[in-house]
Amino acid sequence: MTAAEIKKAVLEILADIAPDEDLSNLKEDVPFREQLEMDSMDFLDIVMELRKRYRIQIPEEDYGQLASMSSTVKYLDPRMKDVVKKEI
Amino acid sequence: MQMYDAIIIGAGMSGLAAGIRLAHFDRRVCILERHSAIGGLNSFYRHGGRDLDVGLHAVTNYAPKGSRSGPLSRLFRQLRLAWEEFALAPQVGSAIMFPGLSMRFNNDFELFESEVCRHFPGEKDNFRRLMAQLCDYDQLGQPHTGRSAREVVGEIIRDPLLVEMLFCPVLYYGGAKEHDMDFGQFSIMFRSIFFEGLARPLAGIRLILKKLVQKFKTLGGELRLRAAVSRIEVKDDSVTKVVLENGAELEGKQVLSSAGWLETMRLCDAGAAEPGDRNRLSLLESISILNTPPRDLGYDKTIVFFNDSEKIHYERPQDLADVRSGVVCSPNNFDYGRPMRENVVRITSLANYQRWAELDQQEYQLAKLRWYDRLTASAVRFVPDFRGAVIDTDMFTPVTIRRFTGHEGGAMYGSARKRYDGTTHLKNLYICGNDQGMVGIVGTILSGISIANRYLLKG
């Protein structure tokens, strides 16, 4: 998957986890926590959805890397390079 | 033998919610329910051709559509349900009634605050200080503070009558112990009733249960009814298999029980109850079907918490029940936008399980009739007398509750001592539901979710 596809995949996950949030103006470099009404349970769900959908294992000590969209994509890019994009 | 990633005991609110989480993340999960109906404490039944609820008066923790924070929004997010699916209609307005004094509240906290300030002008600042303290606790954070709510509230509020009036609804909607509860638990309950508020789906509890079961099954979860667990087999420090009363054996990598702490311990032969576990409280409930909407008789409240003296006696009655105090609920009085088919008034008071359990069949039937009359006679001192409009009745006793929930002593709100962390002496056995610590429909659902997240979905 390309960086753009990874970003789209993360957005799809966010939209499923938090359907009442407006994601159209999500800023890349600002932490999710500051822009979205999300708690630790929601963050855990991002990790688990990534595992469910793309078989990506993220160790607990790396959860901090998923703070914002840009850091998430940067973190996932090498790990998802070989993942074949799924059409959902 | 059948193999599962997770076996869940009990298809009540918490078991179903945990099942949805596990099935959503592709676990092979099976929920075992002893009864032919789901719901446990919160269930429903047919009586004389009518659909009636057990347990539920109102869903607490109400939040309007579009709310992005709070327990109810968290529930919908975690279960991937849309707000509309529970179709919650807010209450029209409730009251706490003590002799000569009535304080109204609805889902807008300002009304309750103004009522407190009007009736207890000297307590205005103290009340605000208490409210600030209550806000500090998080539903999933630390329900256990180790401090008595009576102590904390009593230090802030000077007028003992106001203290009693604040405790009355909170105890009735979540008190697993006599007289008092942990301050963290009190905060969560208080907020769920007064800050967030009360609501109900027009179709009652069956709608919520139906949505949960549908979701669970759509995700591939398996639900077995009439599947009572007879024992949990243990080797070393782990569960090896779950054996059903019909002899079937199931193997699960992890087991999550919502059967109650004591009941679960007994299933794995780790029986001995600790003194603090037994909940001495049970409830008696009358259901009156009316020939006209309660509103036409002048009864326009959703819930009335009543108490006929200045002090509330939240304790096990000596007699079969104690009708000096109780809760009146009309499920008709929610803002559904259309009328409910049945016209119903339900009245709940504290009761003594032991006394009911000792009665023989004939005495039991007589006691039900006698206590229906006493319960309603007590309640109509506080709400308009609806007795002339009654066309059908039913009664729930502590024995009924025991039958529906399997909880020892017909206990409501679970064990008196909570196991907040949900673990047991066995590595792969966890508990959820009322005994884990959270009560109310939303609280119990969140209990199932949080224990599933914390342990069963890890790794």
Chai-1 contact restraints between the chains, C-beta under 6 A:
chainA,res_idxA,chainB,res_idxB,connection_type,confidence,min_distance_angstrom,max_distance_angstrom,comment,restraint_id
A,I17,B,R77,contact,1.0,0.0,6.0,A-B,restraint_1
A,D20,B,G66,contact,1.0,0.0,6.0,A-B,restraint_2
A,D20,B,R68,contact,1.0,0.0,6.0,A-B,restraint_3
A,E37,B,R68,contact,1.0,0.0,6.0,A-B,restraint_4
A,E37,B,S69,contact,1.0,0.0,6.0,A-B,restraint_5
A,M48,B,F25,contact,1.0,0.0,6.0,A-B,restraint_6
A,K52,B,F25,contact,1.0,0.0,6.0,A-B,restraint_7
